[in-house]
Amino acid sequence: MSPRTGRPKSNNPKDTQLAVRLDDETLKQLDAVAAAYSETRVQTIRRGIKVLHSEMEKKK
């Protein structure tokens, strides 16, 4: 039997999908931030969530 092919399993799989509707201005802002940090839209959104969460934790 041949070894298993394909991508290896992730330690932190991202299996929850979320759809978001944005207006043109917000999308332009997201794209500008993503371009400034050389990352994808999704990476920018995840980083934004982490920043906001850490700010929330500091206020506690």
Backbone as CSV, one residue per row, in Angstrom:
resi,resn,N_x,N_y,N_z,CA_x,CA_y,CA_z,C_x,C_y,C_z
1,MET,0.842,-1.177,0.000,0.000,0.000,0.000,0.889,1.243,0.000
2,SER,0.561,2.239,-0.808,1.374,3.447,-0.903,1.117,4.369,0.286
3,PRO,2.113,5.204,0.605,1.905,6.133,1.728,0.792,7.126,1.408
4,ARG,0.237,7.652,2.437,-0.868,8.599,2.293,-0.396,9.856,1.561
5,THR,-1.199,10.329,0.625,-0.827,11.514,-0.145,-1.723,12.682,0.244
6,GLY,-1.335,13.877,-0.190,-2.124,15.064,0.096,-1.482,15.893,1.193
7,ARG,-2.178,16.931,1.582,-1.657,17.825,2.617,-1.736,17.152,3.983
8,PRO,-0.755,17.421,4.842,-0.814,16.852,6.193,-1.929,17.508,7.008
9,LYS,-2.416,16.788,7.994,-3.458,17.316,8.872,-2.896,18.487,9.668
10,SER,-3.721,19.496,9.859,-3.319,20.685,10.609,-3.521,20.453,12.099
11,ASN,-2.678,21.080,12.927,-2.861,21.017,14.381,-4.038,21.887,14.806
12,ASN,-4.337,22.908,14.018,-5.424,23.828,14.333,-6.279,24.015,13.085
13,PRO,-7.114,23.031,12.746,-7.890,23.138,11.508,-8.907,24.269,11.584
14,LYS,-9.071,24.949,10.473,-10.019,26.052,10.385,-11.240,25.529,9.637
15,ASP,-12.136,24.895,10.359,-13.256,24.240,9.709,-14.573,25.003,9.845
16,THR,-14.572,26.140,10.523,-15.771,26.956,10.622,-15.704,28.054,9.578
17,GLN,-16.737,28.143,8.758,-16.764,29.133,7.691,-17.739,30.237,8.069
18,LEU,-17.329,31.487,7.808,-18.134,32.639,8.162,-18.245,33.553,6.948
19,ALA,-19.456,33.946,6.610,-19.661,34.872,5.493,-19.957,36.250,6.065
20,VAL,-19.353,37.268,5.472,-19.516,38.640,5.944,-19.838,39.536,4.755
21,ARG,-20.781,40.428,4.944,-21.117,41.397,3.903,-20.514,42.735,4.322
22,LEU,-19.745,43.345,3.419,-19.089,44.615,3.696,-19.499,45.657,2.674
23,ASP,-19.553,46.908,3.116,-19.781,47.973,2.148,-18.455,48.281,1.453
24,ASP,-18.516,49.064,0.394,-17.317,49.345,-0.410,-16.209,49.999,0.410
25,GLU,-16.566,50.950,1.268,-15.556,51.671,2.061,-14.834,50.729,3.019
26,THR,-15.568,49.861,3.705,-14.955,48.918,4.640,-14.060,47.932,3.904
27,LEU,-14.491,47.487,2.729,-13.676,46.565,1.939,-12.384,47.243,1.485
28,LYS,-12.453,48.501,1.087,-11.249,49.242,0.708,-10.298,49.372,1.890
29,GLN,-10.852,49.617,3.078,-10.020,49.717,4.283,-9.356,48.378,4.582
30,LEU,-10.111,47.300,4.485,-9.560,45.969,4.730,-8.441,45.662,3.748
31,ASP,-8.665,45.954,2.468,-7.650,45.696,1.453,-6.406,46.551,1.671
32,ALA,-6.586,47.796,2.115,-5.444,48.673,2.373,-4.603,48.157,3.535
33,VAL,-5.265,47.719,4.595,-4.534,47.179,5.752,-3.828,45.886,5.364
34,ALA,-4.518,45.007,4.635,-3.917,43.744,4.212,-2.694,43.997,3.333
35,ALA,-2.786,44.949,2.432,-1.655,45.263,1.561,-0.493,45.857,2.364
36,ALA,-0.805,46.707,3.333,0.244,47.338,4.143,1.025,46.312,4.952
37,TYR,0.360,45.250,5.379,1.016,44.207,6.169,1.395,42.988,5.341
38,SER,1.208,43.055,4.036,1.516,41.950,3.118,0.881,40.638,3.577
39,GLU,-0.413,40.696,3.819,-1.140,39.504,4.238,-2.478,39.450,3.512
40,THR,-3.160,38.338,3.654,-4.457,38.171,3.007,-5.538,38.855,3.829
41,ARG,-6.712,38.973,3.230,-7.839,39.546,3.961,-8.135,38.737,5.225
42,VAL,-8.118,37.424,5.079,-8.432,36.548,6.213,-7.402,36.714,7.327
43,GLN,-6.126,36.783,6.973,-5.093,36.982,7.985,-5.286,38.312,8.700
44,THR,-5.670,39.345,7.966,-5.907,40.650,8.566,-7.087,40.602,9.531
45,ILE,-8.148,39.938,9.131,-9.324,39.826,10.003,-8.975,39.053,11.272
46,ARG,-8.249,37.938,11.131,-7.857,37.157,12.308,-6.976,37.976,13.247
47,ARG,-6.032,38.755,12.664,-5.153,39.580,13.481,-5.961,40.662,14.191
48,GLY,-6.938,41.247,13.495,-7.796,42.255,14.105,-8.585,41.700,15.274
49,ILE,-9.094,40.492,15.130,-9.836,39.856,16.217,-8.917,39.639,17.417
50,LYS,-7.685,39.183,17.168,-6.739,38.964,18.268,-6.406,40.266,18.982
51,VAL,-6.223,41.354,18.217,-5.913,42.657,18.813,-7.071,43.133,19.679
52,LEU,-8.287,43.061,19.145,-9.449,43.497,19.913,-9.660,42.629,21.152
53,HIS,-9.416,41.342,21.026,-9.583,40.447,22.170,-8.555,40.764,23.263
54,SER,-7.314,41.026,22.865,-6.289,41.341,23.863,-6.594,42.677,24.549
55,GLU,-7.132,43.660,23.813,-7.539,44.931,24.421,-8.673,44.708,25.422
56,MET,-9.599,43.840,25.069,-10.718,43.531,25.964,-10.209,42.875,27.249
57,GLU,-9.243,41.958,27.112,-8.684,41.273,28.278,-7.941,42.246,29.186
58,LYS,-7.279,43.263,28.615,-6.562,44.254,29.433,-7.511,45.074,30.262
59,LYS,-8.718,45.318,29.766,-9.697,46.130,30.483,-10.290,45.400,31.666
60,LYS,-10.197,44.081,31.685,-10.779,43.284,32.789,-10.028,43.456,34.064
